[in-house]
Amino acid sequence: MSARIARRVVISGQVQGVFFRDSARREARRLGVGGWVRNLPDGTVELHAEGDPDAVAQLVLWCGRGPRHATVEDIHVEVTEPAGEERFEVR
């Protein structure tokens, strides 16, 4: 089994009010990634993902597209430490 990794992702564009958080939760759970996603006051979405490196990488790639009605303009990805998140939730 691979070591767990974690990433913090901030997604900008038309990403609030388009089911981005719920879609991210479904995608993370499909991939077996733990963490959380939340809207930020500046209109961006912040996501913390941790788990298998390949699964986390797939979720980060998904963030670059988002759900059907989202328009992702940019994503910022930072390496961070795993926090022991097993499930993925909307905050």
Backbone torsions as a table, in degrees:
resi	resn	phi	psi	omega
1	MET	NA	139.6	-179.6
2	SER	-74.3	156.0	174.0
3	ALA	-67.7	147.7	177.9
4	ARG	-75.0	140.2	173.9
5	ILE	-122.8	166.7	177.5
6	ALA	-140.0	147.1	177.4
7	ARG	-136.6	141.5	170.5
8	ARG	-105.1	127.8	-177.4
9	VAL	-125.1	130.6	173.2
10	VAL	-115.3	122.7	-175.0
11	ILE	-109.9	129.2	178.9
12	SER	-120.0	160.7	-176.9
13	GLY	127.1	-152.4	173.8
14	GLN	-87.7	84.7	-171.7
15	VAL	-124.8	-2.4	173.6
16	GLN	-109.4	143.1	-179.5
17	GLY	79.7	15.3	-179.0
18	VAL	-127.3	22.6	179.8
19	PHE	64.1	27.1	179.6
20	PHE	-61.6	-47.8	-176.1
21	ARG	-63.8	-46.7	-179.1
22	ASP	-64.5	-41.0	178.5
23	SER	-64.9	-39.3	177.9
24	ALA	-64.0	-40.5	178.0
25	ARG	-61.6	-45.4	179.1
26	ARG	-61.7	-44.2	-179.6
27	GLU	-65.5	-42.8	179.0
28	ALA	-62.0	-44.3	180.0
29	ARG	-65.6	-36.4	177.4
30	ARG	-62.3	-37.7	-178.3
31	LEU	-85.3	-9.7	-178.3
32	GLY	77.6	28.3	-179.2
33	VAL	-97.3	136.9	175.6
34	GLY	-95.1	164.7	176.1
35	GLY	138.8	-150.1	-176.8
36	TRP	-158.5	165.8	177.1
37	VAL	-142.4	143.2	179.4
38	ARG	-151.9	155.5	172.5
39	ASN	-79.9	143.3	173.8
40	LEU	-107.1	154.3	-176.2
41	PRO	-59.3	-24.5	-178.2
42	ASP	-83.1	5.6	177.9
43	GLY	94.8	-2.6	177.0
44	THR	-90.8	171.9	174.7
45	VAL	-119.0	133.7	177.4
46	GLU	-109.1	136.8	-177.8
47	LEU	-134.0	135.3	172.5
48	HIS	-115.0	122.4	-178.6
49	ALA	-126.9	137.4	176.1
50	GLU	-146.5	149.4	-179.9
51	GLY	150.8	-150.0	178.8
52	ASP	-58.9	133.9	-177.7
53	PRO	-53.7	-42.6	-179.8
54	ASP	-66.0	-41.1	-179.1
55	ALA	-67.0	-41.6	178.3
56	VAL	-63.9	-42.7	178.9
57	ALA	-61.0	-39.8	178.1
58	GLN	-64.6	-39.2	178.5
59	LEU	-67.2	-40.2	177.5
60	VAL	-61.7	-42.6	176.1
61	LEU	-60.6	-42.6	177.9
62	TRP	-59.2	-39.8	179.4
63	CYS	-59.0	-29.7	178.2
64	GLY	-70.1	-17.2	176.7
65	ARG	-106.5	-49.3	-177.0
66	GLY	74.5	-176.3	179.2
67	PRO	-73.1	172.6	-172.8
68	ARG	-52.1	-43.0	-174.1
69	HIS	-89.9	-1.8	179.0
70	ALA	-82.6	152.2	170.1
71	THR	-123.9	98.9	-178.9
72	VAL	-83.3	122.2	178.4
73	GLU	-96.1	-33.9	-177.1
74	ASP	-159.7	150.5	169.2
75	ILE	-131.6	142.0	176.8
76	HIS	-116.7	123.9	-176.1
77	VAL	-116.6	130.5	176.9
78	GLU	-123.6	142.2	171.4
79	VAL	-75.5	133.8	178.7
80	THR	-140.8	175.9	-177.7
81	GLU	-90.7	139.2	173.5
82	PRO	-59.3	141.5	-178.6
83	ALA	-110.5	8.9	180.0
84	GLY	82.3	19.3	179.6
85	GLU	-73.1	123.5	179.3
86	GLU	-100.9	-37.2	178.7
87	ARG	-104.0	164.4	178.8
88	PHE	-114.3	129.1	-175.3
89	GLU	-134.1	157.1	172.6
90	VAL	-89.7	130.7	178.3
91	ARG	-108.0	NA	NA
